[in-house]
Amino acid sequence: MNTLIAPFRKIFASIWEMHQIHVTHSELSALSDRELRDIGLMRSDIRAVAEGTFRRTPETFPAAVPAAPTFADAHDYRLAA
């Protein structure tokens, strides 16, 4: 009985994975370029992110925002250039 169910489980898992890829791709595509940049992505990264093959390297997104702002002076709260 288990050998009859196993192929259907594989098919269902594949269909579910394709659905998840489609949903992720659709949701990311709906974001503006600014929103994508805010989360560290470019529009060309969407497919790889949706498929789970995206790997971040310095060359992938060179204009990454620093994790914490750096201040010019202890009394100057403007961001350093």
C-alpha positions in Angstrom: 0.0 0.0 0.0 2.8 2.4 0.9 4.5 1.8 -2.5 1.3 3.0 -4.2 1.1 6.2 -2.2 4.8 7.2 -2.5 4.6 8.4 -6.2 1.6 10.5 -5.4 3.3 12.1 -2.5 6.3 13.0 -4.8 4.0 14.5 -7.4 2.1 16.5 -4.7 5.3 17.8 -3.2 6.5 18.9 -6.6 3.3 20.7 -7.4 3.4 22.4 -3.9 7.0 23.5 -4.5 6.1 25.0 -7.9 3.2 26.8 -6.3 5.4 28.2 -3.5 8.0 29.4 -6.1 5.2 31.1 -8.1 3.8 32.8 -4.9 7.2 34.0 -3.8 8.0 35.3 -7.3 4.7 37.1 -7.6 5.0 38.8 -4.2 8.6 40.0 -4.8 7.7 41.2 -8.3 4.9 43.3 -6.8 7.4 45.3 -4.7 8.9 48.5 -6.0 12.6 48.8 -6.8 13.0 50.9 -3.6 11.3 48.2 -1.5 13.5 45.5 -3.0 16.6 47.6 -2.4 15.5 48.0 1.3 15.6 44.3 1.7 18.9 44.0 -0.1 17.6 42.6 -3.4 17.6 43.8 -7.0 14.8 42.9 -9.5 17.2 40.5 -11.3 17.5 38.5 -8.0 13.8 37.7 -7.8 13.9 34.4 -9.8 16.9 33.0 -7.8 15.3 34.0 -4.5 12.0 32.3 -5.5 13.8 29.2 -6.6 15.9 29.1 -3.5 19.2 29.4 -5.4 20.1 33.0 -4.5 23.5 33.5 -2.8 24.6 36.9 -1.7 28.2 37.9 -2.6 29.7 41.4 -2.5 29.6 41.5 -6.3 25.8 40.6 -6.2 24.8 43.7 -4.4 27.8 46.1 -4.0 25.7 49.0 -2.7 24.6 47.3 0.5 23.4 49.5 3.3 25.7 49.3 6.4 24.1 47.6 9.4 24.5 50.6 11.7 24.9 54.2 10.9 28.3 55.9 11.6 28.3 59.3 13.1 30.7 62.1 12.3 31.0 63.3 15.8 29.6 62.5 19.3 27.6 65.7 19.1 26.8 65.7 15.5 23.9 63.4 14.7 24.0 63.8 11.0 25.1 60.6 9.2 28.7 60.7 8.1 29.3 60.9 4.4 
